[in-house]
Amino acid sequence: MPKIKTNRAAAKRFKKTAKGKFIFAKSHGNHILTKKTTKRKRALRKSQIIAKSDMKTLRLLLPNW
């Protein structure tokens, strides 16, 4: 039985924390920033923890993490 390959797209977007949770950066924070409020841009800088309901899917995409 061959090893399960890591999904490279997911590997570039998610990082695992010390407690085993996954963090990711929010989208829409790179361009067309003039129409976005300062509050919204500040919130986009922060990273998010993945939802509990998405953990099973992410573990299949990143099996060796």
N, CA, C, O and CB atoms as a CASP TS submission, in Angstrom:
PFRMAT TS
TARGET T0000
AUTHOR 0000-0000-0000
METHOD Language model
MODEL 1
PARENT N/A
ATOM      1  N   MET     1       0.842  -1.188   0.000  1.00  0.00           N
ATOM      2  CA  MET     1       0.000   0.000   0.000  1.00  0.00           C
ATOM      3  C   MET     1       0.887   1.252   0.000  1.00  0.00           C
ATOM      4  O   MET     1       1.711   1.419   0.899  1.00  0.00           O
ATOM      5  CB  MET     1      -0.958  -0.002   1.229  1.00  0.00           C
ATOM      6  N   PRO     2       0.730   2.128  -0.992  1.00  0.00           N
ATOM      7  CA  PRO     2       1.570   3.336  -1.026  1.00  0.00           C
ATOM      8  C   PRO     2       1.172   4.338   0.044  1.00  0.00           C
ATOM      9  O   PRO     2       0.073   4.300   0.598  1.00  0.00           O
ATOM     10  CB  PRO     2       1.489   3.997  -2.393  1.00  0.00           C
ATOM     11  N   LYS     3       2.106   5.229   0.309  1.00  0.00           N
ATOM     12  CA  LYS     3       1.838   6.294   1.275  1.00  0.00           C
ATOM     13  C   LYS     3       0.834   7.286   0.692  1.00  0.00           C
ATOM     14  O   LYS     3       0.719   7.424  -0.526  1.00  0.00           O
ATOM     15  CB  LYS     3       3.149   7.019   1.671  1.00  0.00           C
ATOM     16  N   ILE     4       0.113   7.970   1.569  1.00  0.00           N
ATOM     17  CA  ILE     4      -0.837   8.986   1.130  1.00  0.00           C
ATOM     18  C   ILE     4      -0.073  10.279   0.868  1.00  0.00           C
ATOM     19  O   ILE     4       0.693  10.739   1.714  1.00  0.00           O
ATOM     20  CB  ILE     4      -1.965   9.205   2.190  1.00  0.00           C
ATOM     21  N   LYS     5      -0.284  10.852  -0.292  1.00  0.00           N
ATOM     22  CA  LYS     5       0.402  12.100  -0.631  1.00  0.00           C
ATOM     23  C   LYS     5      -0.232  13.290   0.077  1.00  0.00           C
ATOM     24  O   LYS     5      -1.444  13.335   0.290  1.00  0.00           O
ATOM     25  CB  LYS     5       0.386  12.323  -2.144  1.00  0.00           C
ATOM     26  N   THR     6       0.612  14.250   0.436  1.00  0.00           N
ATOM     27  CA  THR     6       0.152  15.511   1.020  1.00  0.00           C
ATOM     28  C   THR     6      -0.377  16.400  -0.098  1.00  0.00           C
ATOM     29  O   THR     6       0.243  16.507  -1.156  1.00  0.00           O
ATOM     30  CB  THR     6       1.300  16.225   1.805  1.00  0.00           C
ATOM     31  N   ASN     7      -1.509  17.031   0.133  1.00  0.00           N
ATOM     32  CA  ASN     7      -2.047  17.991  -0.821  1.00  0.00           C
ATOM     33  C   ASN     7      -1.216  19.268  -0.711  1.00  0.00           C
ATOM     34  O   ASN     7      -1.255  19.946   0.316  1.00  0.00           O
ATOM     35  CB  ASN     7      -3.573  18.273  -0.558  1.00  0.00           C
ATOM     36  N   ARG     8      -0.472  19.596  -1.754  1.00  0.00           N
ATOM     37  CA  ARG     8       0.486  20.701  -1.701  1.00  0.00           C
ATOM     38  C   ARG     8      -0.204  22.063  -1.589  1.00  0.00           C
ATOM     39  O   ARG     8       0.335  22.976  -0.964  1.00  0.00           O
ATOM     40  CB  ARG     8       1.374  20.676  -2.937  1.00  0.00           C
ATOM     41  N   ALA     9      -1.377  22.205  -2.182  1.00  0.00           N
ATOM     42  CA  ALA     9      -2.119  23.470  -2.078  1.00  0.00           C
ATOM     43  C   ALA     9      -2.499  23.737  -0.623  1.00  0.00           C
ATOM     44  O   ALA     9      -2.390  24.867  -0.147  1.00  0.00           O
ATOM     45  CB  ALA     9      -3.392  23.437  -2.969  1.00  0.00           C
ATOM     46  N   ALA    10      -2.941  22.704   0.077  1.00  0.00           N
ATOM     47  CA  ALA    10      -3.318  22.845   1.486  1.00  0.00           C
ATOM     48  C   ALA    10      -2.084  23.080   2.354  1.00  0.00           C
ATOM     49  O   ALA    10      -2.135  23.843   3.318  1.00  0.00           O
ATOM     50  CB  ALA    10      -4.078  21.594   1.970  1.00  0.00           C
ATOM     51  N   ALA    11      -0.989  22.431   2.016  1.00  0.00           N
ATOM     52  CA  ALA    11       0.248  22.566   2.790  1.00  0.00           C
ATOM     53  C   ALA    11       0.771  24.001   2.774  1.00  0.00           C
ATOM     54  O   ALA    11       1.373  24.460   3.744  1.00  0.00           O
ATOM     55  CB  ALA    11       1.318  21.620   2.246  1.00  0.00           C
ATOM     56  N   LYS    12       0.537  24.702   1.670  1.00  0.00           N
ATOM     57  CA  LYS    12       0.991  26.090   1.556  1.00  0.00           C
ATOM     58  C   LYS    12       0.085  27.065   2.305  1.00  0.00           C
ATOM     59  O   LYS    12       0.508  28.172   2.637  1.00  0.00           O
ATOM     60  CB  LYS    12       1.067  26.489   0.094  1.00  0.00           C
ATOM     61  N   ARG    13      -1.156  26.662   2.574  1.00  0.00           N
ATOM     62  CA  ARG    13      -2.124  27.582   3.163  1.00  0.00           C
ATOM     63  C   ARG    13      -2.353  27.399   4.663  1.00  0.00           C
ATOM     64  O   ARG    13      -2.838  28.310   5.333  1.00  0.00           O
ATOM     65  CB  ARG    13      -3.418  27.436   2.460  1.00  0.00           C
ATOM     66  N   PHE    14      -2.008  26.231   5.188  1.00  0.00           N
ATOM     67  CA  PHE    14      -2.277  25.932   6.595  1.00  0.00           C
ATOM     68  C   PHE    14      -1.001  25.576   7.331  1.00  0.00           C
ATOM     69  O   PHE    14      -0.086  24.976   6.767  1.00  0.00           O
ATOM     70  CB  PHE    14      -3.283  24.793   6.718  1.00  0.00           C
ATOM     71  N   LYS    15      -0.954  25.958   8.606  1.00  0.00           N
ATOM     72  CA  LYS    15       0.153  25.579   9.472  1.00  0.00           C
ATOM     73  C   LYS    15      -0.430  24.951  10.728  1.00  0.00           C
ATOM     74  O   LYS    15      -1.489  25.362  11.201  1.00  0.00           O
ATOM     75  CB  LYS    15       1.057  26.806   9.818  1.00  0.00           C
ATOM     76  N   LYS    16       0.257  23.964  11.263  1.00  0.00           N
ATOM     77  CA  LYS    16      -0.225  23.286  12.461  1.00  0.00           C
ATOM     78  C   LYS    16       0.365  23.955  13.699  1.00  0.00           C
ATOM     79  O   LYS    16       1.554  24.273  13.732  1.00  0.00           O
ATOM     80  CB  LYS    16       0.139  21.778  12.427  1.00  0.00           C
ATOM     81  N   THR    17      -0.466  24.167  14.709  1.00  0.00           N
ATOM     82  CA  THR    17      -0.011  24.760  15.958  1.00  0.00           C
ATOM     83  C   THR    17       0.522  23.656  16.872  1.00  0.00           C
ATOM     84  O   THR    17       0.414  22.472  16.551  1.00  0.00           O
ATOM     85  CB  THR    17      -1.160  25.549  16.651  1.00  0.00           C
ATOM     86  N   ALA    18       1.096  24.048  18.008  1.00  0.00           N
ATOM     87  CA  ALA    18       1.653  23.088  18.952  1.00  0.00           C
ATOM     88  C   ALA    18       0.585  22.167  19.536  1.00  0.00           C
ATOM     89  O   ALA    18       0.875  21.023  19.886  1.00  0.00           O
ATOM     90  CB  ALA    18       2.367  23.817  20.069  1.00  0.00           C
ATOM     91  N   LYS    19      -0.644  22.660  19.642  1.00  0.00           N
ATOM     92  CA  LYS    19      -1.732  21.848  20.199  1.00  0.00           C
ATOM     93  C   LYS    19      -2.458  21.014  19.144  1.00  0.00           C
ATOM     94  O   LYS    19      -3.421  20.316  19.462  1.00  0.00           O
ATOM     95  CB  LYS    19      -2.727  22.743  20.901  1.00  0.00           C
ATOM     96  N   GLY    20      -2.001  21.084  17.883  1.00  0.00           N
ATOM     97  CA  GLY    20      -2.590  20.253  16.840  1.00  0.00           C
ATOM     98  C   GLY    20      -3.687  20.907  16.037  1.00  0.00           C
ATOM     99  O   GLY    20      -4.292  20.264  15.179  1.00  0.00           O
ATOM    100  N   LYS    21      -3.959  22.191  16.300  1.00  0.00           N
ATOM    101  CA  LYS    21      -4.963  22.907  15.516  1.00  0.00           C
ATOM    102  C   LYS    21      -4.283  23.485  14.267  1.00  0.00           C
ATOM    103  O   LYS    21      -3.057  23.584  14.204  1.00  0.00           O
ATOM    104  CB  LYS    21      -5.644  24.042  16.368  1.00  0.00           C
ATOM    105  N   PHE    22      -5.092  23.861  13.286  1.00  0.00           N
ATOM    106  CA  PHE    22      -4.561  24.444  12.061  1.00  0.00           C
ATOM    107  C   PHE    22      -4.924  25.921  11.993  1.00  0.00           C
ATOM    108  O   PHE    22      -6.050  26.307  12.307  1.00  0.00           O
ATOM    109  CB  PHE    22      -5.094  23.696  10.821  1.00  0.00           C
ATOM    110  N   ILE    23      -3.957  26.749  11.579  1.00  0.00           N
ATOM    111  CA  ILE    23      -4.217  28.177  11.404  1.00  0.00           C
ATOM    112  C   ILE    23      -4.046  28.540   9.934  1.00  0.00           C
ATOM    113  O   ILE    23      -3.314  27.882   9.194  1.00  0.00           O
ATOM    114  CB  ILE    23      -3.272  29.032  12.298  1.00  0.00           C
ATOM    115  N   PHE    24      -4.734  29.599   9.532  1.00  0.00           N
ATOM    116  CA  PHE    24      -4.650  30.058   8.150  1.00  0.00           C
ATOM    117  C   PHE    24      -4.818  31.570   8.117  1.00  0.00           C
ATOM    118  O   PHE    24      -5.352  32.168   9.051  1.00  0.00           O
ATOM    119  CB  PHE    24      -5.722  29.364   7.264  1.00  0.00           C
ATOM    120  N   ALA    25      -4.358  32.175   7.038  1.00  0.00           N
ATOM    121  CA  ALA    25      -4.487  33.618   6.847  1.00  0.00           C
ATOM    122  C   ALA    25      -5.797  33.902   6.119  1.00  0.00           C
ATOM    123  O   ALA    25      -6.215  33.131   5.254  1.00  0.00           O
ATOM    124  CB  ALA    25      -3.273  34.193   6.054  1.00  0.00           C
ATOM    125  N   LYS    26      -6.433  35.000   6.469  1.00  0.00           N
ATOM    126  CA  LYS    26      -7.685  35.379   5.818  1.00  0.00           C
ATOM    127  C   LYS    26      -7.419  35.883   4.397  1.00  0.00           C
ATOM    128  O   LYS    26      -6.319  36.334   4.079  1.00  0.00           O
ATOM    129  CB  LYS    26      -8.417  36.460   6.642  1.00  0.00           C
ATOM    130  N   SER    27      -8.435  35.798   3.564  1.00  0.00           N
ATOM    131  CA  SER    27      -8.323  36.267   2.182  1.00  0.00           C
ATOM    132  C   SER    27      -8.771  37.723   2.064  1.00  0.00           C
ATOM    133  O   SER    27      -9.251  38.308   3.035  1.00  0.00           O
ATOM    134  CB  SER    27      -9.159  35.379   1.243  1.00  0.00           C
ATOM    135  N   HIS    28      -8.616  38.291   0.903  1.00  0.00           N
ATOM    136  CA  HIS    28      -9.045  39.652   0.534  1.00  0.00           C
ATOM    137  C   HIS    28      -8.208  40.754   1.193  1.00  0.00           C
ATOM    138  O   HIS    28      -8.690  41.877   1.343  1.00  0.00           O
ATOM    139  CB  HIS    28     -10.500  39.844   0.908  1.00  0.00           C
ATOM    140  N   GLY    29      -6.981  40.462   1.584  1.00  0.00           N
ATOM    141  CA  GLY    29      -6.173  41.479   2.250  1.00  0.00           C
ATOM    142  C   GLY    29      -5.007  41.994   1.435  1.00  0.00           C
ATOM    143  O   GLY    29      -4.115  42.637   1.989  1.00  0.00           O
ATOM    144  N   ASN    30      -4.982  41.731   0.132  1.00  0.00           N
ATOM    145  CA  ASN    30      -3.812  42.084  -0.675  1.00  0.00           C
ATOM    146  C   ASN    30      -3.979  43.303  -1.572  1.00  0.00           C
ATOM    147  O   ASN    30      -3.056  44.109  -1.692  1.00  0.00           O
ATOM    148  CB  ASN    30      -3.447  40.935  -1.514  1.00  0.00           C
ATOM    149  N   HIS    31      -5.118  43.448  -2.190  1.00  0.00           N
ATOM    150  CA  HIS    31      -5.274  44.583  -3.100  1.00  0.00           C
ATOM    151  C   HIS    31      -6.698  45.121  -3.023  1.00  0.00           C
ATOM    152  O   HIS    31      -7.570  44.524  -2.392  1.00  0.00           O
ATOM    153  CB  HIS    31      -4.928  44.175  -4.552  1.00  0.00           C
ATOM    154  N   ILE    32      -6.916  46.254  -3.675  1.00  0.00           N
ATOM    155  CA  ILE    32      -8.175  47.023  -3.586  1.00  0.00           C
ATOM    156  C   ILE    32      -8.469  47.331  -2.110  1.00  0.00           C
ATOM    157  O   ILE    32      -9.550  47.040  -1.599  1.00  0.00           O
ATOM    158  CB  ILE    32      -9.378  46.225  -4.239  1.00  0.00           C
ATOM    159  N   LEU    33      -7.484  47.921  -1.453  1.00  0.00           N
ATOM    160  CA  LEU    33      -7.606  48.193  -0.027  1.00  0.00           C
ATOM    161  C   LEU    33      -8.182  49.578   0.267  1.00  0.00           C
ATOM    162  O   LEU    33      -8.512  49.877   1.414  1.00  0.00           O
ATOM    163  CB  LEU    33      -6.260  48.055   0.632  1.00  0.00           C
ATOM    164  N   THR    34      -8.306  50.419  -0.751  1.00  0.00           N
ATOM    165  CA  THR    34      -8.776  51.788  -0.518  1.00  0.00           C
ATOM    166  C   THR    34     -10.238  51.829  -0.092  1.00  0.00           C
ATOM    167  O   THR    34     -10.633  52.693   0.690  1.00  0.00           O
ATOM    168  CB  THR    34      -8.587  52.625  -1.772  1.00  0.00           C
ATOM    169  N   LYS    35     -11.035  50.907  -0.599  1.00  0.00           N
ATOM    170  CA  LYS    35     -12.466  50.912  -0.250  1.00  0.00           C
ATOM    171  C   LYS    35     -12.771  50.142   1.034  1.00  0.00           C
ATOM    172  O   LYS    35     -13.902  50.169   1.519  1.00  0.00           O
ATOM    173  CB  LYS    35     -13.274  50.323  -1.389  1.00  0.00           C
ATOM    174  N   LYS    36     -11.778  49.465   1.582  1.00  0.00           N
ATOM    175  CA  LYS    36     -11.982  48.709   2.819  1.00  0.00           C
ATOM    176  C   LYS    36     -11.664  49.587   4.022  1.00  0.00           C
ATOM    177  O   LYS    36     -10.731  50.390   3.991  1.00  0.00           O
ATOM    178  CB  LYS    36     -11.107  47.433   2.834  1.00  0.00           C
ATOM    179  N   THR    37     -12.440  49.427   5.067  1.00  0.00           N
ATOM    180  CA  THR    37     -12.242  50.249   6.260  1.00  0.00           C
ATOM    181  C   THR    37     -10.976  49.808   6.995  1.00  0.00           C
ATOM    182  O   THR    37     -10.494  48.689   6.816  1.00  0.00           O
ATOM    183  CB  THR    37     -13.473  50.160   7.197  1.00  0.00           C
ATOM    184  N   THR    38     -10.451  50.709   7.825  1.00  0.00           N
ATOM    185  CA  THR    38      -9.253  50.408   8.612  1.00  0.00           C
ATOM    186  C   THR    38      -9.508  49.223   9.538  1.00  0.00           C
ATOM    187  O   THR    38      -8.641  48.370   9.725  1.00  0.00           O
ATOM    188  CB  THR    38      -8.816  51.641   9.431  1.00  0.00           C
ATOM    189  N   LYS    39     -10.686  49.180  10.103  1.00  0.00           N
ATOM    190  CA  LYS    39     -11.049  48.085  11.002  1.00  0.00           C
ATOM    191  C   LYS    39     -11.036  46.738  10.269  1.00  0.00           C
ATOM    192  O   LYS    39     -10.552  45.735  10.794  1.00  0.00           O
ATOM    193  CB  LYS    39     -12.437  48.340  11.615  1.00  0.00           C
ATOM    194  N   ARG    40     -11.568  46.739   9.066  1.00  0.00           N
ATOM    195  CA  ARG    40     -11.630  45.507   8.274  1.00  0.00           C
ATOM    196  C   ARG    40     -10.226  45.045   7.862  1.00  0.00           C
ATOM    197  O   ARG    40      -9.919  43.854   7.910  1.00  0.00           O
ATOM    198  CB  ARG    40     -12.506  45.719   7.022  1.00  0.00           C
ATOM    199  N   LYS    41      -9.377  46.000   7.455  1.00  0.00           N
ATOM    200  CA  LYS    41      -8.005  45.667   7.062  1.00  0.00           C
ATOM    201  C   LYS    41      -7.199  45.135   8.247  1.00  0.00           C
ATOM    202  O   LYS    41      -6.386  44.224   8.090  1.00  0.00           O
ATOM    203  CB  LYS    41      -7.310  46.896   6.466  1.00  0.00           C
ATOM    204  N   ARG    42      -7.419  45.692   9.404  1.00  0.00           N
ATOM    205  CA  ARG    42      -6.733  45.250  10.617  1.00  0.00           C
ATOM    206  C   ARG    42      -7.149  43.816  10.975  1.00  0.00           C
ATOM    207  O   ARG    42      -6.320  43.011  11.397  1.00  0.00           O
ATOM    208  CB  ARG    42      -7.039  46.212  11.792  1.00  0.00           C
ATOM    209  N   ALA    43      -8.426  43.512  10.806  1.00  0.00           N
ATOM    210  CA  ALA    43      -8.937  42.170  11.083  1.00  0.00           C
ATOM    211  C   ALA    43      -8.386  41.141  10.091  1.00  0.00           C
ATOM    212  O   ALA    43      -8.184  39.979  10.445  1.00  0.00           O
ATOM    213  CB  ALA    43     -10.468  42.170  11.039  1.00  0.00           C
ATOM    214  N   LEU    44      -8.146  41.570   8.855  1.00  0.00           N
ATOM    215  CA  LEU    44      -7.618  40.664   7.830  1.00  0.00           C
ATOM    216  C   LEU    44      -6.163  40.275   8.085  1.00  0.00           C
ATOM    217  O   LEU    44      -5.697  39.257   7.573  1.00  0.00           O
ATOM    218  CB  LEU    44      -7.738  41.307   6.462  1.00  0.00           C
ATOM    219  N   ARG    45      -5.442  41.076   8.872  1.00  0.00           N
ATOM    220  CA  ARG    45      -4.039  40.767   9.189  1.00  0.00           C
ATOM    221  C   ARG    45      -3.911  39.588  10.150  1.00  0.00           C
ATOM    222  O   ARG    45      -2.886  38.907  10.172  1.00  0.00           O
ATOM    223  CB  ARG    45      -3.355  41.990   9.790  1.00  0.00           C
ATOM    224  N   LYS    46      -4.944  39.353  10.934  1.00  0.00           N
ATOM    225  CA  LYS    46      -4.886  38.293  11.946  1.00  0.00           C
ATOM    226  C   LYS    46      -5.158  36.928  11.328  1.00  0.00           C
ATOM    227  O   LYS    46      -5.937  36.806  10.383  1.00  0.00           O
ATOM    228  CB  LYS    46      -5.893  38.568  13.069  1.00  0.00           C
ATOM    229  N   SER    47      -4.509  35.905  11.873  1.00  0.00           N
ATOM    230  CA  SER    47      -4.746  34.553  11.395  1.00  0.00           C
ATOM    231  C   SER    47      -5.923  33.933  12.153  1.00  0.00           C
ATOM    232  O   SER    47      -6.260  34.359  13.257  1.00  0.00           O
ATOM    233  CB  SER    47      -3.475  33.687  11.555  1.00  0.00           C
ATOM    234  N   GLN    48      -6.527  32.939  11.550  1.00  0.00           N
ATOM    235  CA  GLN    48      -7.697  32.285  12.106  1.00  0.00           C
ATOM    236  C   GLN    48      -7.392  30.815  12.392  1.00  0.00           C
ATOM    237  O   GLN    48      -6.519  30.225  11.755  1.00  0.00           O
ATOM    238  CB  GLN    48      -8.894  32.415  11.150  1.00  0.00           C
ATOM    239  N   ILE    49      -8.102  30.233  13.335  1.00  0.00           N
ATOM    240  CA  ILE    49      -8.020  28.802  13.596  1.00  0.00           C
ATOM    241  C   ILE    49      -9.142  28.132  12.809  1.00  0.00           C
ATOM    242  O   ILE    49     -10.262  28.638  12.744  1.00  0.00           O
ATOM    243  CB  ILE    49      -8.124  28.485  15.137  1.00  0.00           C
ATOM    244  N   ILE    50      -8.821  26.989  12.215  1.00  0.00           N
ATOM    245  CA  ILE    50      -9.795  26.280  11.392  1.00  0.00           C
ATOM    246  C   ILE    50     -10.964  25.792  12.248  1.00  0.00           C
ATOM    247  O   ILE    50     -10.781  25.446  13.415  1.00  0.00           O
ATOM    248  CB  ILE    50      -9.129  25.093  10.667  1.00  0.00           C
ATOM    249  N   ALA    51     -12.151  25.766  11.670  1.00  0.00           N
ATOM    250  CA  ALA    51     -13.344  25.316  12.387  1.00  0.00           C
ATOM    251  C   ALA    51     -13.252  23.820  12.680  1.00  0.00           C
ATOM    252  O   ALA    51     -12.632  23.064  11.932  1.00  0.00           O
ATOM    253  CB  ALA    51     -14.619  25.627  11.572  1.00  0.00           C
ATOM    254  N   LYS    52     -13.872  23.412  13.771  1.00  0.00           N
ATOM    255  CA  LYS    52     -13.846  22.009  14.186  1.00  0.00           C
ATOM    256  C   LYS    52     -14.462  21.099  13.127  1.00  0.00           C
ATOM    257  O   LYS    52     -14.024  19.962  12.952  1.00  0.00           O
ATOM    258  CB  LYS    52     -14.584  21.837  15.511  1.00  0.00           C
ATOM    259  N   SER    53     -15.471  21.595  12.426  1.00  0.00           N
ATOM    260  CA  SER    53     -16.159  20.800  11.413  1.00  0.00           C
ATOM    261  C   SER    53     -15.296  20.528  10.182  1.00  0.00           C
ATOM    262  O   SER    53     -15.574  19.589   9.437  1.00  0.00           O
ATOM    263  CB  SER    53     -17.427  21.498  10.995  1.00  0.00           C
ATOM    264  N   ASP    54     -14.243  21.341   9.953  1.00  0.00           N
ATOM    265  CA  ASP    54     -13.358  21.177   8.796  1.00  0.00           C
ATOM    266  C   ASP    54     -12.101  20.370   9.113  1.00  0.00           C
ATOM    267  O   ASP    54     -11.301  20.099   8.218  1.00  0.00           O
ATOM    268  CB  ASP    54     -12.960  22.530   8.263  1.00  0.00           C
ATOM    269  N   MET    55     -11.919  19.986  10.372  1.00  0.00           N
ATOM    270  CA  MET    55     -10.694  19.293  10.778  1.00  0.00           C
ATOM    271  C   MET    55     -10.534  17.940  10.087  1.00  0.00           C
ATOM    272  O   MET    55      -9.424  17.588   9.689  1.00  0.00           O
ATOM    273  CB  MET    55     -10.684  19.099  12.283  1.00  0.00           C
ATOM    274  N   LYS    56     -11.618  17.174   9.935  1.00  0.00           N
ATOM    275  CA  LYS    56     -11.538  15.848   9.315  1.00  0.00           C
ATOM    276  C   LYS    56     -11.058  15.956   7.868  1.00  0.00           C
ATOM    277  O   LYS    56     -10.206  15.179   7.435  1.00  0.00           O
ATOM    278  CB  LYS    56     -12.908  15.143   9.368  1.00  0.00           C
ATOM    279  N   THR    57     -11.596  16.905   7.132  1.00  0.00           N
ATOM    280  CA  THR    57     -11.209  17.119   5.742  1.00  0.00           C
ATOM    281  C   THR    57      -9.746  17.520   5.640  1.00  0.00           C
ATOM    282  O   THR    57      -9.022  17.041   4.768  1.00  0.00           O
ATOM    283  CB  THR    57     -12.091  18.185   5.099  1.00  0.00           C
ATOM    284  N   LEU    58      -9.316  18.401   6.537  1.00  0.00           N
ATOM    285  CA  LEU    58      -7.938  18.893   6.500  1.00  0.00           C
ATOM    286  C   LEU    58      -6.945  17.799   6.871  1.00  0.00           C
ATOM    287  O   LEU    58      -5.835  17.768   6.340  1.00  0.00           O
ATOM    288  CB  LEU    58      -7.775  20.084   7.442  1.00  0.00           C
ATOM    289  N   ARG    59      -7.325  16.909   7.766  1.00  0.00           N
ATOM    290  CA  ARG    59      -6.441  15.795   8.139  1.00  0.00           C
ATOM    291  C   ARG    59      -6.240  14.826   6.967  1.00  0.00           C
ATOM    292  O   ARG    59      -5.184  14.205   6.849  1.00  0.00           O
ATOM    293  CB  ARG    59      -7.020  15.038   9.352  1.00  0.00           C
ATOM    294  N   LEU    60      -7.256  14.698   6.101  1.00  0.00           N
ATOM    295  CA  LEU    60      -7.109  13.865   4.901  1.00  0.00           C
ATOM    296  C   LEU    60      -6.187  14.521   3.881  1.00  0.00           C
ATOM    297  O   LEU    60      -5.441  13.837   3.181  1.00  0.00           O
ATOM    298  CB  LEU    60      -8.477  13.595   4.267  1.00  0.00           C
ATOM    299  N   LEU    61      -6.240  15.856   3.798  1.00  0.00           N
ATOM    300  CA  LEU    61      -5.385  16.584   2.864  1.00  0.00           C
ATOM    301  C   LEU    61      -3.939  16.640   3.335  1.00  0.00           C
ATOM    302  O   LEU    61      -3.013  16.655   2.525  1.00  0.00           O
ATOM    303  CB  LEU    61      -5.912  17.989   2.665  1.00  0.00           C
ATOM    304  N   LEU    62      -3.750  16.671   4.667  1.00  0.00           N
ATOM    305  CA  LEU    62      -2.408  16.757   5.250  1.00  0.00           C
ATOM    306  C   LEU    62      -2.183  15.570   6.186  1.00  0.00           C
ATOM    307  O   LEU    62      -2.200  15.741   7.405  1.00  0.00           O
ATOM    308  CB  LEU    62      -2.217  18.104   6.015  1.00  0.00           C
ATOM    309  N   PRO    63      -1.973  14.367   5.636  1.00  0.00           N
ATOM    310  CA  PRO    63      -1.903  13.171   6.480  1.00  0.00           C
ATOM    311  C   PRO    63      -0.648  13.061   7.338  1.00  0.00           C
ATOM    312  O   PRO    63      -0.702  12.468   8.416  1.00  0.00           O
ATOM    313  CB  PRO    63      -1.998  11.970   5.624  1.00  0.00           C
ATOM    314  N   ASN    64       0.467  13.607   6.900  1.00  0.00           N
ATOM    315  CA  ASN    64       1.731  13.438   7.615  1.00  0.00           C
ATOM    316  C   ASN    64       2.069  14.589   8.521  1.00  0.00           C
ATOM    317  O   ASN    64       3.232  14.747   8.891  1.00  0.00           O
ATOM    318  CB  ASN    64       2.835  13.246   6.649  1.00  0.00           C
ATOM    319  N   TRP    65       1.097  15.408   8.899  1.00  0.00           N
ATOM    320  CA  TRP    65       1.365  16.586   9.728  1.00  0.00           C
ATOM    321  C   TRP    65       1.038  16.325  11.160  1.00  0.00           C
ATOM    322  O   TRP    65       1.202  17.208  12.002  1.00  0.00           O
ATOM    323  CB  TRP    65       0.584  17.778   9.241  1.00  0.00           C
TER
END
